[in-house]
Amino acid sequence: MYRYTDFDTAFVRSRVAEFRGQVERRRSCALTEDEFKPLRLMNGLYLQLHAYMLRVAIPYGTLSSRQMRQLAMIAERWDKGYGHFTTRQNVQFNWPKLQDVPDILDALADVGMHAVQTSGNCIRNVTADHFAGAAADEIEDPRPTAELIRQWSTDHPEFAYLPRKFKVAVTGSPNDRAVTRAHDIGLRMVRDAQGAPGYEVVIGGGLGRTPMIGKVVRDFLPKADLLAYLEAILQVYNLSGRRDNKYKARIKILVHETGLAPLRAKIEAAFEAKRRHLPAVDPALIARLEADFAPPVWAERPVPATPHSAALRAFIDTNTAPHRAPGYAIVTVSLKPLGGTPGAATAAQLRLLADLAERFSHDELRISHEQNVILPHVHRADLPAVHAALLDAGLATANIGLVSDIIACPGMDYCALATARSIPVAQEISRRFADLDAAADIGPLKIKISGCINACGHHHVGHIGILGLDRAGVESYQITLGGDGTETTAIGSRTGPGFAYDDIAPAVERLIVAYLDLRQDRAETFLETYRRVGLAPFKAALYSATAQADAA
């Protein structure tokens, strides 16, 4: 794992000290809230419905056990005993007191963490494949690239006040687990005809009120040219992106309004100019970063052929993925207990996850954009012990990728921007499919819920997407179908009129019943069935006379 250098430590400590002074000035009323707002946002502090919220960066989703224990301590000492993991691989604390925030930031700095650039019109926390460094299908670990971008983008003077927030995602696998095509810049690691590593560069993706799939602007970019090319993209966007309307200020709008070909020409011209004075990335720096993420020494141990309980078999079948090393597995720990709050974990659970990482996963954890926690390097001989510990902590739900593994933003329970509730909708749907055997029969299904048009729940790329809106003071939930956040990215199609709060879970249930009737066999997934038959039969199931009568 990457460890802070002396420069990193000094930079973060100076930012904390600076913010401590700003907080003191705000509390003494020397700063108004309007004056304080841009200062707190630079340090990841939001003012939500009921309290401040601190968003902490987890760069490319990687944590050590020491860092996870520190998050548990912060949750207990300065919050209400839990943390909430987000779709940006961040963690949020929803109840800190303003006077305590500088102390929280100091505590984060103690373990090499911070909240810098988790807000504002800057380059946000760089995200990556949550199986990075472990996946069997990986071409190359994307985390050295993500760390290089983090170092380059942090406090970059030219890109601190962009037209709008800017998000970058990196994947090292052909199977995209980082939703790269829904980002302002998506980088997919590829190799050229000679086998040299580089990147496919995608620009102009994004969700929100105008969802768009990113477009390939470069088929192959050599690794050494990465920073110069990123500088070129950001420079063109910074100069040409709209600032007259924040809803049209993202780079996706620039791509749409300018056209990919003319914009590519501008970027390539800027790139050539950059390369004349900006040297290629130092190979020694790349080598140092790659050394920071060198794989552990894999243990050569037999896997006992002991019989497993039904619960352990279900957990292994559902919550593990193939590992690059023989005898190992990637374990995804569900933070979606049936009827629970998606993405939330108590301090005790965070400590247990830290303990398990230390004992069984080479001291590494990952946070996924799907609001779960990954133990990336677990030997298969240790799976029974890991499962038993998770079971005792209420973390052994065998539902990864199934109907109850729902992504949901905080919604109107917390967020000042939300127009509808998200968490209770996710909880009700989860309860309706509490039978895990039935959920396994339904098979892979991505349900994603957003409580407003900003789409923090990624509903546009859900197989079933749910968007909560305010209609004349009443919550109304729109449904989209056929979205996909993988390498075959698709924006879901809206089905029709919205549903009332009490009707949305029954509507989802009708869709799933329709899928079970429509699928060719158990091997055909919901998304495959939708792509084969189209929207019409699902829409009929949603809005049939019987369905309307049930709703009434």
Secondary structure, DSSP 8 states (H G I E B T S, - for coil): -----HHHHHHHHHHHHHHHHHHHHHHTTSS-HHHHHHHHHTTTEEE-SSSEEEEE--GGGEE-HHHHHHHHHHHHHHSSSEEEE-TTS-EEES---GGGHHHHHHHHHHTT---TTSSSSSB---EE-TTTTTBTT-SS-SHHHHHHHHHHHTT-GGGSS-SS-B-EEEE-SSS--S-GGGSSEEEEEEE-TT--EEEEEEE--B-TTS-B--EEEEEEEEGGGHHHHHHHHHHHHHHHS--S-GGG-SHHHHHHHH-HHHHHHHHHHHHHHHHHHS----HHHHHHHHHHT----------------HHHHHHHHHHEEEBSSTTEEEEEE-S--TTS-TTEEEHHHHHHHHHHHHHHSTT-EEE-TTS-EEEEEEEGGGHHHHHHHHHHTT-----TTSTT--EE--GGGT-SS-SS--HHHHHHHHHHT--HHHHHHH----EEEESSTT-TT-GGGSSEEEEEEEETTEEEEEEEE--B-STT-B--EE-SS-EEHHHHHHHHHHHHHHHHHH-SSTTS-HHHHHHHH-SHHHHHHHHSHHHHHHH-
